[in-house]
Amino acid sequence: MIRLLYCSQSAPRKSDDQDRNILLSSRQNNKALGITGVLVHGGDMYMQVLEGPERAVLGLYLKILDDRRHGGCQLIYITPTKEKIFEAWSMGVINSDPMAFECIAELHAHGTEAVSGKAFKDLMYAFTQMLVKK
């Protein structure tokens, strides 16, 4: 099982209907694949955590890369994991102020540098606490 985190920019002329369609299709498709996660969006940014079987998550990420509703996908982190953080969510969604992405920007700032597992776990814990407060 793996956990994958990426961010992207929404395509021009994004609508609320588009966000609803992404959420509905994600919930339906992810459940069948055994994938859980969360989609955070704010302004013109998306950030998503996907977790589940390696082949299923990587296959889904390849489809996401081809999705014209957004672009500029940047893989921030991918790691093996034994447990899911978002086990109860086939796809949770959070509408967020774009400034709330700052804890994820900390990971993104590392670029190609390695991030320790503990640092990632601590940051993801802080991130999930932020989500719970929303």
PyMOL commands that set and color helices and strands:
alter all, ss='L'
color gray80, all
select helices_A, chain A and resi 16-33+54-66+98-108+117-133
alter helices_A, ss='H'
color red, helices_A
select strands_A, chain A and resi 2-10+36-42+45-52+70-80+92-95
alter strands_A, ss='S'
color yellow, strands_A
deselect
rebuild
show_as cartoon
